[in-house]
């Protein structure tokens, strides 16, 4: 089975507030073990976490070996004060504070740095993000700071401007990447930046009743079209489900993500699909490891 290249163990895929309550007074070890067991049951032996501000991913990394899992975490994600990211990390008002947070990641023995440079998809309508992207100078400097400390950089980015700026600044992986264009894909292919599209987060919402299914299908169709285009352009790809997000369970989420890839790329042989996805995952495993 493939690894899970984008998860949030502190969330449960059911109720965000409930998940926060589980850990707000200290890491709920029983819940962490429950999620790790879900990965073991699905024969998943590699998990790359997207971070949290409760210390959950750190404890998960400590316990993961008992379940035969290699676990990687940025400890927490870094976002600019006043912008999206509080849900998974810590904020910085200045680039000097970004530097301080990166050093905190090092002290905590984080495996890599994760930064947030855009908002999230709003399911109220097609083409809507929760906020504008950060200025490209901020994006570039955040990545430079992390790289100079020896860390690989995982970038939460949606929208063509955010993704293009992050890739050209040296992002090692792009997470989500909704509403991108061919120019972004060409940049990822040229720079060897791995794209983890987490398409299942939209697919699993269709029919749940929370959002308009017509809007969801329009967004999902766009995601599938972009995946097909990225494949043809030679973009490095890896499987990540954003496990823990609403209706994306730990363990089974990545299985469904693989099924989506198989459906979208139905004209590609299973051997070729697996080969390309394994190459993307191996690149992530190699690059997103704790710096010496």
N, C-alpha and C positions, 0 to 999 in steps of 0.2 A: 504494500500500500504506500501511496505517496505521503509525504509529510504535510503538516499543516503550517503554511508559511505566514499566516496572519490570524492570530487568535487573541482574545481578551479573557483570561481565565477568571477575572473578578466578576464578569457578567455571566448570566445563566441562560440567555436566549429566551427568557420568559417575561421577566419583570425587572427593569433596570433599578427601580427604587428598592425593590426587595433585595436585589443583589447587593446594593450599596449598604443596606441595613445589615446584611450578613457580615460585612467586614468593617463597618465604620468604627467599631469599638475594639478592633483587633482582627487579624486574619482568622477566618473561620476555616480551620484545618480540615474539618470533616467535609466541607464543601469543596475545598481544593482537591482532596483525595477523590471525591465523587467524580469531578471532571477529569482528573488524570486517569481514573479507571475507565471512563468513557472512551478515552483515546486508546488505552490498551486493548479494550474490547474490540475496537475497530482496527487493531494491528497497526496503529500509527506510532512511529518511533521517533519522530522529530516534530517539535512544536516551536514556532517563533512567535512570541507574544508581542503585542503592541503597547504594553505598559499600562500602569495604573498608579494612583496616588495613595494606595492603601498598603502597599508592600506585598500584595497577593502574588504577583509574578515572581518575586524573589523567593518566597516560600515555595512556590510551585517548582522553581528550579532546584531548590534543595531537596525536594521530595521526589522529583521526576525519575531519578535513577532507580528507585524502588519499583517503578512501573516499566522499566526498560526504555525510557524516553530521554532523548537529548533535548534539553530545554534551553532556549535562548531568550533573553529579555533586555530591553533598554532601561529597565527599572520603571521609568516614567517617560512620557512624551514631553517635549518642550514646545510651548506655543507662546506667541506674543500676547502680552496683556491686553485684554479687551477683545480678543479674537477667539475663534473656536479652538477648543482643546482642553478645557478644564476637566472634562469628563475622564480624561486619561492621563493627566499629568500636571505639570507645573508651568507657571508663566514667567516671562521676562519682559521688563519694560524697556530695557536697553540691550544692545549687543554685548556690553560688558556683563550683564546679568546672564545672557546666554552662555558666555564663557564660564561663568561660575556654576551654572547648572550642568554643563558638560563635565566640569571637574567633579561635581557631585556624583554624576553617573560613574565616573572613574573610581571614586572613593567607595561607591557601593558595588563595585566590580560588575557594572553593566557590560553586556556583550557588544552593544552597539548604541548608537544614538538615533532616536526617532524625533522628527520635527513635524509640526503641523503648519501648512502654508496656505490652506484654503478652508472654506466651510464644507458642509456636507450637502448631499442631494436633498432637496425639499420635494416630497412626493405630492405636494398640492398641485403641481403642474409641471409640464415638460420644460426642461432647460433652466430650471431654477435652482440656484445654490443659496445656502443660508447667509452667505456674505461674500464680499469681494476677496480676491486673492491678495496676499501680502505683496508689497513692492518687491521687484526683482532684486533690488540691492539687499534687502533683508534676507531674502531666500538664499542668495549667493553667500552672504556673510555667515549665516547660520551653518550652512554646509561646510564652508571653509574652516570655521572654528572647530567643528567636530572632526573633520579630516586631519587637521593639524594636531589634534589630540590622539590621532591614531585610530579613530572609530569609523566604521562603515555607517552610512546614513540611510535610514528608512524614512521615506517622505510620504506623509498623508497629503494627497493633492487631487483636487477635482477642478475641471475647467482647463481649457487649452493653455491659457496664460500661465497658470500655476505649474502645470506639468512641464511645459516647454522651458520655463525659467529654471525649474529644479533640475531637469536633465542636463541642461547646459552648464549648470553650476557644479555638476558632478555627482548627483544623486546616485546611490547604489541600487535603490529599488524605488518604484512608484507604487503606492497602494491606492486602490480604487480607480482613479483616473477616469472618472465619468466626464462626458462631454469634451473629449479630446478630438483632435483632427489628425490628418495624415502627416502634417509637419511634426507633430509630437511623436508620432509613431516612427517616423524616419529618424528623429533625433535619438529615440531609445535604441533603435536598431544600430545606429552608427556608434553610439557611445557604450553599447553593451549593458544598458540599464535594464534590470529585470522588472517586468510589469506583473503585478499581482492584482488582477481586476476585481476579485471578490463579487462576482456576478450573482451568486446565490442570495445575497442580501436583498436584492430586488425580486428575484424569481420566487422566493419563498413567501413574499408578501402578497402575491397575486391570489385573490380569493379569500384573504383573511378578514376582509370587511373593514379594515381600518382606513384604507385609502381607496381612491377611485381606481378600479381595475383597468379602465381604458388608459389612464395616465401611466399606471405601472407597466402595462404592456408596451406602451410607446417607449418608455425608458429602457425596458428590458430589450426590446428590439434593437434600439440604438447600441446597447452594450454588446449584443451579439454581433451586430454588424462591425463594430470596432474590433472585437476579438478576431473575427474572420480576416479583417484587413490587416491587423497586426501580425497574424500568422503568416500571411502571404508576404509581408514586408520583412520577415525575419526577426521580429522583436523577441528578445528572450522572455519567456513566460514561465510562471510558476503558480501552483495552486495555493490559494489562501481563501478562507471563507468568511473571515471576520467573525469567527465562532464566538458566541456569547451575545452577539447582536440579536435584536428581536427576531425570533423564529429561526435562528441559526444555531442548532445544538452543537455542543462540543462532540467531536468524534464524527458524527454523521454529517455534519456540515461540509466537511471536505470531500466526503464521498459524493454528496450531491453536486458540489462544484465540479468534480471530475465528470459526472454524468452530463452536466451542462456543456462542458468543453467538447465531450464526445458527440453530443447532439448538434452543436453549432458547427463543428468541424467533421461532419459525417462523411465527407469525401476523402478524409485523411485516414490512412490505415492506422489501426490500433498501435502497431509497432512504432510507426513514425510519431504519432501523438505522444506515446509514452516516452520515446527517446528525447523529444524536445522538452517535455515537461520535466523529465529527470535531469536534463542538462541545466534547466533554469533553477531547479531546486538545489542541485549540487553547487551551483554558483552561489546561491544564498547561503548554503551550509558553510562553504569555504570562506566567504567574505564576512558574513555576520557572526563572527566568532570573537570572543574577548581578546582585545589587543594585548600584546605582551608588555 
